[in-house]
């Protein structure tokens, strides 16, 4: 792990650069171009200044419209870049909230919920649309296309984690590094240290007691979660490469442009 991969912000969790990994072609993913975070609704003024210094030209918000309405993003002063957002919303409650309200949060139930979530996540209509637009943006030239990109959802761990992992796979990052980057969420948010306080919050919200292990299984990330998503993709499309092409429109020409733009 590069010492400066984790980016400390005041009120935006899970911020980091997901570039600067070696690729199979003997090159590296460019640093300072790909950023990932949790949501920006609570960003401090200092956070906005720091994010502005990243040179972000494109923000990809993976949250549903109802989530964005509940926690609207803050943006740096004078931000004129593009914002790519999920348009699809079934109007229902976010699945993780329904789970917390209706199911006892145990380590096994939390892990089972997350694995089921990951199995369906690559095929969600909103994700397919936004993922496709994100990859098109990565391959574009011009001033906006040459700027940095920041992707985020609510916690910056699941939807964001999957999209970052797909990006790494497209670029030829070694599978071990893909998983390592994905698992950095647990260190970035100090999940082990925060689990007791989060358990208290869940008790206040649901009236049920959750163990620290249960909180970690639900709010953290594990290799099995990402494995479940990739296995579902392979079952339906045969490979991640075919999924990228058939489901997201990343054909050979677009893949080549993305690799050239993001490789150093």
C-alpha positions as CSV (number, residue, x, y, z in Angstrom):
1,X,0.0,0.0,0.0
2,X,1.3,3.5,-0.8
3,X,1.7,5.5,2.4
4,X,-0.5,8.3,1.0
5,X,-3.2,6.1,-0.5
6,X,-5.6,6.9,2.4
7,X,-6.7,10.5,2.3
8,X,-7.8,12.0,5.6
9,X,-10.7,14.4,5.4
10,X,-12.6,16.1,8.3
11,X,-16.1,14.8,7.5
12,X,-15.9,12.7,4.4
13,X,-15.2,9.0,5.2
14,X,-13.3,6.4,3.3
15,X,-11.4,8.8,1.0
16,X,-8.5,7.4,-1.0
17,X,-6.7,7.3,-4.4
18,X,-7.4,4.0,-6.1
19,X,-4.7,4.5,-8.8
20,X,-1.0,3.7,-8.7
21,X,-1.3,-0.1,-9.0
22,X,0.9,-2.2,-11.3
23,X,-0.9,-3.7,-14.3
24,X,-0.3,-6.9,-16.3
25,X,1.1,-4.8,-19.2
26,X,4.1,-3.8,-17.1
27,X,2.7,-0.2,-16.5
28,X,1.0,1.4,-13.6
29,X,-2.4,3.0,-13.1
30,X,-1.8,6.8,-12.9
31,X,-2.0,8.2,-9.4
32,X,-4.0,11.4,-8.7
33,X,-6.7,10.6,-11.3
34,X,-9.0,8.1,-9.6
35,X,-10.5,8.9,-6.2
36,X,-13.2,7.2,-4.1
37,X,-15.0,8.4,-1.0
38,X,-18.2,8.1,1.0
39,X,-20.9,10.7,0.5
40,X,-20.1,14.4,0.6
41,X,-23.2,15.7,2.4
42,X,-21.2,16.5,5.6
43,X,-18.1,17.8,3.9
44,X,-16.4,20.6,5.7
45,X,-15.3,23.8,3.9
46,X,-11.7,22.5,4.4
47,X,-12.7,19.1,2.8
48,X,-14.2,20.9,-0.2
49,X,-10.9,22.8,-0.6
50,X,-8.9,19.6,-0.4
51,X,-11.2,17.9,-2.9
52,X,-11.0,20.9,-5.3
53,X,-7.2,20.5,-5.2
54,X,-7.6,16.9,-6.6
55,X,-8.6,18.5,-9.9
56,X,-11.9,16.6,-10.1
57,X,-13.7,17.1,-13.4
58,X,-16.2,14.3,-13.0
59,X,-18.2,13.2,-9.9
60,X,-20.0,9.8,-10.0
61,X,-22.7,9.6,-7.3
62,X,-23.9,6.0,-7.0
63,X,-26.7,6.7,-4.6
64,X,-30.3,6.4,-5.4
65,X,-32.3,9.7,-5.9
66,X,-34.0,9.3,-2.5
67,X,-30.6,9.0,-0.8
68,X,-29.3,12.1,-2.6
69,X,-32.4,14.0,-1.5
70,X,-31.9,13.0,2.1
71,X,-28.2,13.8,2.1
72,X,-27.5,16.3,-0.7
73,X,-23.9,16.6,-1.7
74,X,-21.7,19.7,-1.1
75,X,-19.4,20.7,-3.9
76,X,-16.4,22.9,-4.0
77,X,-17.0,26.6,-4.8
78,X,-17.1,27.2,-8.5
79,X,-17.3,23.5,-9.4
80,X,-18.2,23.3,-13.1
81,X,-17.4,19.6,-13.8
82,X,-19.9,16.9,-14.8
83,X,-22.0,15.0,-12.2
84,X,-23.1,11.4,-13.2
85,X,-26.0,10.3,-11.0
86,X,-28.3,7.3,-10.7
87,X,-31.7,8.1,-12.2
88,X,-33.4,4.8,-11.4
89,X,-35.3,4.6,-8.1
90,X,-38.0,2.1,-7.2
91,X,-39.3,4.5,-4.6
92,X,-38.9,2.0,-1.8
93,X,-36.7,2.1,1.3
94,X,-33.0,1.4,0.9
95,X,-32.6,-2.4,1.3
96,X,-30.0,-2.1,4.1
97,X,-32.4,0.0,6.1
98,X,-35.2,-2.6,5.6
99,X,-32.8,-5.3,6.7
100,X,-31.8,-3.5,9.9
101,X,-35.4,-2.8,10.8
102,X,-36.8,-6.2,10.1
103,X,-34.0,-8.7,10.8
104,X,-32.0,-9.5,13.8
105,X,-28.4,-8.3,13.0
106,X,-26.2,-11.3,13.7
107,X,-22.8,-12.0,12.2
108,X,-24.3,-14.7,10.0
109,X,-27.4,-12.7,8.9
110,X,-25.2,-9.6,8.2
111,X,-22.8,-11.6,6.1
112,X,-25.6,-13.4,4.2
113,X,-27.4,-10.1,3.5
114,X,-24.1,-8.6,2.1
115,X,-23.4,-11.6,-0.1
116,X,-26.9,-11.5,-1.6
117,X,-26.6,-7.8,-2.1
118,X,-23.3,-8.3,-4.1
119,X,-24.8,-11.0,-6.2
120,X,-27.4,-8.6,-7.5
121,X,-25.5,-5.4,-7.5
122,X,-23.8,-5.7,-10.9
123,X,-27.2,-6.1,-12.6
124,X,-29.2,-3.3,-10.9
125,X,-30.6,-1.1,-13.7
126,X,-29.4,2.1,-12.0
127,X,-25.9,0.7,-11.7
128,X,-25.8,-0.5,-15.2
129,X,-26.6,3.0,-16.5
130,X,-24.2,4.8,-14.2
131,X,-21.4,2.3,-14.6
132,X,-21.6,2.6,-18.4
133,X,-21.5,6.4,-18.3
134,X,-18.6,6.3,-15.9
135,X,-16.5,4.1,-18.2
136,X,-17.4,6.3,-21.2
137,X,-16.2,9.3,-19.2
138,X,-12.9,7.6,-18.4
139,X,-12.3,7.1,-22.1
140,X,-13.1,10.6,-23.2
141,X,-10.6,13.4,-24.1
142,X,-11.0,17.1,-23.7
143,X,-10.7,19.2,-20.6
144,X,-13.3,17.3,-18.6
145,X,-12.1,13.9,-19.7
146,X,-8.5,14.7,-18.7
147,X,-9.4,15.7,-15.2
148,X,-9.7,13.5,-12.2
149,X,-12.7,11.4,-11.3
150,X,-14.2,10.8,-7.8
151,X,-16.7,8.0,-7.3
152,X,-18.8,7.6,-4.2
153,X,-22.0,6.1,-2.8
154,X,-23.2,6.5,0.8
155,X,-20.4,4.7,2.8
156,X,-18.1,4.4,-0.2
157,X,-17.6,0.6,0.4
158,X,-20.1,-1.5,-1.6
159,X,-21.3,0.2,-4.8
160,X,-18.1,2.2,-4.9
161,X,-16.0,-0.8,-4.1
162,X,-17.5,-2.8,-6.9
163,X,-17.0,0.0,-9.5
164,X,-13.4,0.5,-8.4
165,X,-12.8,-3.2,-8.6
166,X,-14.2,-3.4,-12.1
167,X,-12.0,-0.5,-13.1
168,X,-9.0,-2.3,-11.8
169,X,-9.9,-5.5,-13.6
170,X,-10.3,-3.6,-16.9
171,X,-6.9,-2.0,-16.4
172,X,-5.2,-5.3,-15.7
173,X,-4.5,-4.8,-12.0
174,X,-3.5,-8.1,-10.3
175,X,-6.5,-9.8,-8.6
176,X,-4.6,-9.7,-5.3
177,X,-4.2,-5.9,-5.5
178,X,-7.9,-5.6,-6.5
179,X,-8.9,-7.3,-3.3
180,X,-6.3,-5.4,-1.2
181,X,-7.7,-2.1,-2.4
182,X,-11.3,-3.2,-1.8
183,X,-10.4,-4.2,1.8
184,X,-8.8,-0.9,2.6
185,X,-12.3,0.3,3.5
186,X,-11.9,-1.5,6.9
187,X,-8.8,0.4,7.7
188,X,-10.0,3.7,6.2
189,X,-13.0,3.9,8.5
190,X,-11.4,2.2,11.5
191,X,-14.4,-0.2,11.6
192,X,-13.0,-2.3,14.5
193,X,-12.6,0.8,16.7
194,X,-16.0,2.2,15.8
195,X,-18.0,-1.0,16.0
196,X,-19.1,-0.6,19.7
197,X,-20.4,2.9,19.1
198,X,-22.2,1.8,15.9
199,X,-23.8,-1.1,17.8
200,X,-25.2,1.4,20.3
201,X,-26.7,3.5,17.5
202,X,-28.3,0.4,15.9
203,X,-29.8,-0.5,19.3
204,X,-31.3,2.9,19.6
205,X,-32.7,2.7,16.1
206,X,-34.0,-0.9,16.2
207,X,-34.2,-1.9,19.8
208,X,-32.1,-4.9,19.1
209,X,-28.6,-5.7,20.3
210,X,-25.9,-6.4,17.7
211,X,-22.5,-7.8,18.5
212,X,-19.3,-6.1,17.3
213,X,-18.8,-9.0,15.0
214,X,-22.2,-8.6,13.5
215,X,-21.6,-4.8,12.9
216,X,-18.3,-5.6,11.3
217,X,-19.9,-8.2,9.0
218,X,-22.6,-5.8,7.9
219,X,-20.7,-2.5,7.7
220,X,-17.3,-3.8,6.7
221,X,-16.1,-5.5,3.6
222,X,-14.8,-9.1,3.1
223,X,-13.3,-10.9,0.1
224,X,-16.3,-13.1,0.0
225,X,-18.6,-10.2,-0.9
226,X,-16.6,-9.1,-3.9
227,X,-16.2,-12.8,-4.9
228,X,-20.0,-13.1,-4.9
229,X,-20.3,-10.2,-7.3
230,X,-17.7,-11.5,-9.7
231,X,-19.1,-15.1,-9.5
232,X,-22.5,-13.8,-10.4
233,X,-21.0,-11.9,-13.4
234,X,-19.2,-14.9,-14.6
235,X,-22.3,-17.1,-14.3
236,X,-24.4,-14.7,-16.4
237,X,-21.7,-13.4,-18.8
238,X,-18.9,-15.9,-18.7
239,X,-16.3,-13.3,-17.7
240,X,-15.8,-9.8,-16.3
241,X,-14.5,-8.7,-19.7
242,X,-17.6,-9.9,-21.5
243,X,-19.8,-8.3,-18.8
244,X,-18.0,-5.0,-19.4
245,X,-18.6,-5.2,-23.1
246,X,-22.2,-6.7,-23.2
247,X,-23.7,-5.0,-20.1
248,X,-21.7,-1.7,-20.0
249,X,-20.7,-1.1,-23.6
250,X,-17.0,-1.2,-22.9
251,X,-15.8,-2.5,-26.3
252,X,-12.2,-2.9,-27.4
253,X,-11.9,0.6,-28.6
254,X,-13.2,2.2,-25.4
255,X,-11.1,-0.2,-23.3
256,X,-8.0,0.8,-25.3
257,X,-8.7,4.5,-24.7
258,X,-9.3,4.0,-21.0
259,X,-6.1,2.0,-20.6
260,X,-4.1,4.6,-22.5
261,X,-5.5,7.5,-20.5
262,X,-5.1,5.9,-17.1
263,X,-1.7,4.2,-17.6
264,X,1.7,5.6,-16.8
